[in-house]
């Protein structure tokens, strides 16, 4: 799997996690349910990718691969989370979807 594809999946993973975290604090149960399905589905997919890379690093004793994977994972999940936080506040969270509503 290409690291570029993995970056997109990681971005989506944490974007969806941020979405479900914020939706949980809204007053809209349906909104939360939709966000939860997305978050958990994407998380499940990412586990196959992450476990594969870590298993390959361990089997080959390529600890540089493990470090690169950890840094890549962190970079793209942070980007996904921060972008989604901004996007939700500016474009989606209105009415009962607003955090604290």
Buried (B, 14 or more C-beta within 10 A) or exposed (E): EEEEEBBEBBBBBBBBBBBBBBBEEBEBEEBBEBBBEBBEEBBEEBEEBBEEBBEEBEEEEEEEBBEBBBEBBEEBBEBBBEBBBEBBEEEBBEEEBBBEE
